[in-house]
Amino acid sequence: MAQLSGTTATYDSIGLREDLEDVIWDLFPADTWALSNLDKVDAIATFHEHQLDTLDAATTNKTVEGNDASFATVSPPTRVGNYMQIATKYFLISGTLEAVKKAGRASEIARQAMKKMRELKRDMEKALVGNQGSSAGADATPRSCGGMEAWIPSTANSGNALIATTTASGASTAAFAANVVAAPVDGATTGALSITIFNQALGEAWTDGGDPRVVLVNTTQKTAIDAFTSIATRFVDIDRKAQAVIHGAANVYVSDYGTHTVILHRYMRTSVVLCLDPDYWATAFLRRPKMEELAKTGDGEKRQIITEFTLISRNHNASAKVVACA
């Protein structure tokens, strides 16, 4: 139907009030498993050190009667450490913006403080679980802490870092040396995660004395684990008339080496699966996260959110990883 001639419509009017919801629909994926769950300790220097040790391999131990004692030099513990990394977020809000009436928030400073703190936590999480090597830094170079990937070493598919396929040539992670851990070298090719290599990684950690009860994966490797044919189906007793629940994902994986919680992690690399004993990892803080007001130099409010932290690998042999996954 046609509009009647002479009709004044909204298109012709001036002064209509806006229809703006008084809320901001945030999409903030800020889940940080490592930062939230690992032990937290205080540090007093920019290089945080600790010692780790292992038992000698079990041997056949039998002695003749009347044997005199003989001695061998005992093995000292290994001294390792990680550098403190400074992480920051900044924001500057004009005096006018803070004063005007705004939709969805009363204070822009308060909102940005919340938002930037969440962003900082995500940056820290990425450093803790990732493939970043450690570095002492310099006057013009920031220090960096080595992440979990860098602390679990292997070469030629030996040790606690397993390669998803034997064709992934060149994949390696150097052990701690000269006070640093280096970033892992990815293989030239990739292969699909298999149940065989996954169980082997869990077995390596268990054999060394660990309990790799937490598995961190991204969406790609979570889908691969869900597709393992040996995943057990969980049955829940329900009334005959009630609807059944279908579980299409494996949040708990049971192997010969224990029960493992599979955690979907947003900041894991696609090519890596971490099998962790959380008792042997911690976060150390030289300065815990805090917000500071910076000197005022104009008509605005300056804020800095800052922290200084590092990852503690109490004993990397308690964990394992699978690398070069498709």
C-alpha positions in Angstrom: 0.0 0.0 0.0 1.1 3.6 -0.7 1.7 6.2 2.1 -1.1 8.7 2.3 -0.1 12.1 0.9 0.8 14.6 3.6 1.9 12.0 6.2 4.8 13.1 8.4 7.0 10.0 9.1 10.0 9.4 11.2 12.1 10.0 8.1 10.9 13.6 8.1 11.2 14.3 11.8 13.9 16.0 13.9 14.7 15.3 17.5 13.9 11.6 17.8 15.6 10.1 20.8 18.2 7.4 20.1 17.4 3.8 21.1 20.7 2.6 22.5 20.9 -0.2 25.0 22.6 0.8 28.2 24.9 -2.2 28.1 28.0 -3.3 26.2 28.0 -6.9 25.1 31.5 -8.0 25.8 33.1 -11.0 24.1 36.1 -11.5 26.4 37.5 -15.1 26.2 39.7 -14.6 29.2 40.0 -18.2 30.5 43.6 -18.7 31.8 44.1 -22.2 33.1 47.8 -22.0 33.9 47.7 -18.6 35.5 44.6 -19.5 37.6 45.6 -23.0 38.7 49.3 -23.2 39.1 51.0 -22.5 42.4 52.1 -18.9 42.9 55.3 -18.0 44.6 57.2 -14.7 45.2 60.6 -13.9 43.7 63.3 -11.5 44.7 65.5 -11.2 41.6 65.1 -11.0 37.8 66.4 -14.6 37.5 64.5 -17.1 39.6 66.4 -20.3 40.2 65.5 -23.7 41.8 67.0 -27.2 41.9 65.6 -30.5 40.6 66.7 -34.0 41.0 65.9 -37.6 39.9 66.6 -41.1 41.2 69.2 -43.4 39.6 67.7 -46.1 37.5 66.7 -49.3 39.3 69.3 -52.0 39.1 69.9 -55.6 40.3 71.1 -55.0 43.9 72.6 -58.0 45.7 75.7 -58.2 47.9 77.8 -61.1 49.3 78.1 -61.8 53.0 80.8 -59.8 54.7 81.2 -57.4 51.8 83.1 -54.2 52.5 81.5 -51.0 51.4 82.5 -49.2 48.3 81.5 -45.7 47.4 80.8 -43.6 44.3 80.4 -39.9 44.0 76.8 -38.9 44.5 75.0 -36.9 41.7 74.2 -33.4 42.7 70.9 -31.8 41.9 70.5 -29.8 38.7 70.3 -26.0 39.1 67.9 -24.3 36.7 66.1 -21.0 36.4 63.9 -18.7 34.3 64.0 -15.0 33.7 61.3 -12.5 34.8 59.3 -11.0 32.0 57.7 -7.6 32.4 54.2 -7.4 30.9 52.3 -4.1 30.6 49.1 -2.5 29.3 48.5 1.3 29.0 45.5 3.5 28.4 44.9 7.3 28.3 41.3 8.7 28.8 40.6 12.3 28.2 39.0 14.3 30.9 36.0 15.1 28.7 35.3 11.4 27.9 35.4 10.6 31.6 32.9 13.4 32.3 30.3 12.9 29.6 27.4 10.5 30.1 28.0 7.2 28.4 26.0 4.2 27.4 26.8 0.9 29.1 29.4 2.3 31.6 29.6 5.1 34.1 33.4 5.4 34.0 35.6 4.8 31.0 38.6 4.5 33.3 37.0 1.7 35.3 35.9 -0.1 32.2 39.3 0.1 30.5 41.1 -1.0 33.7 38.9 -4.2 33.7 39.4 -4.8 30.0 43.2 -4.2 30.0 43.7 -6.4 33.1 42.0 -9.3 31.3 44.1 -8.7 28.2 47.2 -8.8 30.4 46.2 -12.1 31.9 45.7 -13.6 28.4 49.2 -12.4 27.4 50.7 -14.0 30.5 48.9 -17.2 29.8 50.2 -17.3 26.3 53.8 -16.9 27.6 53.3 -19.6 30.3 52.1 -22.4 28.0 53.7 -21.4 24.8 56.9 -22.1 22.8 58.7 -18.9 23.9 62.3 -19.3 24.8 63.9 -17.5 27.8 66.3 -14.6 27.5 68.3 -12.4 29.9 67.5 -9.3 27.8 69.6 -6.2 27.6 69.2 -2.4 27.9 67.2 -2.3 24.6 65.9 -5.9 24.7 63.1 -7.1 27.0 63.7 -10.2 29.2 61.5 -13.2 28.4 60.5 -16.3 30.4 60.6 -19.7 28.8 57.2 -21.3 28.3 56.1 -24.9 29.0 56.8 -26.0 25.4 60.4 -24.8 25.7 60.9 -26.6 29.1 60.0 -30.1 27.8 63.1 -31.2 25.8 63.7 -33.8 23.2 65.8 -34.6 20.1 65.2 -37.3 17.4 61.9 -38.3 19.0 63.4 -39.2 22.3 62.7 -37.8 25.8 59.4 -36.5 26.9 58.5 -34.7 23.6 57.1 -37.0 21.0 56.7 -36.2 17.4 53.3 -37.0 15.8 54.9 -38.5 12.8 58.3 -39.8 12.0 58.3 -37.7 8.8 58.4 -34.5 10.9 62.1 -34.2 10.5 64.0 -31.6 12.4 61.5 -31.2 15.2 63.5 -30.7 18.5 63.5 -28.9 21.8 66.9 -28.2 23.4 67.4 -28.9 27.1 68.2 -26.1 29.6 71.7 -24.9 29.0 73.7 -21.7 29.8 70.8 -20.4 32.0 68.2 -20.5 29.2 65.8 -22.7 27.4 65.5 -22.2 23.6 62.2 -22.0 21.7 61.4 -25.4 20.1 62.2 -26.0 16.5 59.1 -27.2 14.6 59.3 -30.1 12.2 59.3 -29.6 8.4 56.1 -31.7 8.1 53.2 -32.5 10.3 51.1 -35.6 11.1 47.8 -36.3 12.7 47.7 -37.0 16.4 47.3 -40.7 17.0 46.2 -42.6 20.1 49.5 -44.5 20.0 51.8 -41.4 20.2 49.4 -39.8 22.7 49.6 -42.8 25.0 53.4 -42.9 24.5 53.7 -39.3 25.7 51.6 -40.0 28.8 53.7 -43.1 29.4 57.0 -41.2 29.2 55.8 -38.8 31.9 54.5 -41.6 34.1 57.7 -43.6 33.7 59.8 -40.7 35.0 57.6 -40.4 38.1 55.0 -37.8 36.9 51.2 -37.9 37.0 50.2 -36.2 33.7 46.6 -35.7 34.8 46.0 -32.5 32.8 46.1 -32.4 29.0 46.0 -28.9 27.3 44.8 -28.8 23.7 43.4 -26.4 21.2 40.2 -27.1 19.2 42.0 -29.1 16.5 43.7 -31.6 18.8 40.6 -31.8 21.1 38.6 -33.0 18.0 41.4 -35.5 17.3 41.2 -36.9 20.9 37.4 -37.0 20.8 37.7 -39.2 17.7 39.9 -41.9 19.3 38.0 -45.2 18.9 39.0 -46.3 22.4 37.2 -43.4 24.1 34.9 -44.8 26.7 31.2 -43.9 26.6 29.8 -42.6 29.9 26.4 -44.0 30.9 24.3 -42.1 33.3 21.4 -43.9 35.0 18.2 -42.1 34.1 14.5 -42.8 34.3 13.1 -44.7 31.3 10.8 -41.9 30.4 13.5 -39.2 30.6 15.6 -38.1 27.7 19.1 -39.5 27.4 22.1 -37.2 27.2 24.5 -37.9 24.4 28.2 -37.0 25.1 30.1 -36.3 21.9 33.4 -35.2 23.6 36.0 -36.7 25.8 36.6 -34.4 28.8 38.2 -37.2 30.7 40.6 -39.7 29.1 41.5 -42.9 30.8 44.8 -44.6 29.9 47.1 -47.2 31.4 48.8 -44.4 33.2 45.8 -42.9 35.0 42.9 -40.5 34.4 43.6 -37.4 32.4 41.4 -34.2 32.2 41.4 -32.9 28.7 41.1 -29.1 28.8 40.3 -27.0 25.8 42.8 -24.1 25.8 42.5 -21.0 23.6 46.1 -20.1 23.6 47.7 -23.5 22.8 49.4 -23.9 19.4 47.6 -26.1 16.9 50.7 -28.3 16.5 51.1 -29.2 20.2 49.5 -31.3 23.0 50.7 -30.7 26.5 50.4 -33.6 29.0 51.1 -31.9 32.4 51.6 -32.8 36.0 50.5 -29.5 37.5 52.3 -30.2 40.8 55.6 -29.6 38.9 54.8 -26.1 37.5 54.3 -22.8 39.2 54.2 -19.1 38.5 56.7 -16.7 40.3 56.1 -13.0 40.7 58.6 -10.3 41.3 55.8 -7.8 40.9 52.2 -9.0 41.0 49.7 -7.4 38.6 48.7 -3.9 39.6 47.4 -0.6 38.1 49.3 2.6 38.6 48.4 6.2 37.9 51.0 7.8 35.7 52.0 11.5 35.9 49.4 13.9 34.5 50.7 16.0 31.5 47.5 17.2 30.0 43.7 16.9 30.1 43.6 13.2 30.5 44.1 10.3 32.9 47.0 7.9 32.3 47.1 4.4 33.6 49.6 1.6 33.5 48.9 -2.0 34.4 52.2 -3.9 35.0 53.5 -7.2 36.3 56.8 -9.1 36.4 56.5 -12.9 36.3 58.1 -16.1 35.2 57.3 -19.8 34.8 58.8 -22.3 37.2 59.5 -25.8 35.8 60.0 -27.7 39.0 60.8 -30.9 37.1 60.0 -31.1 33.4 60.3 -34.9 33.3 56.9 -35.1 35.2 55.2 -33.8 32.0 55.3 -34.6 28.3 54.2 -33.2 24.9 53.3 -34.2 21.4 54.5 -31.9 18.7 54.1 -31.4 14.9 50.4 -32.4 15.0 48.3 -31.6 11.9 
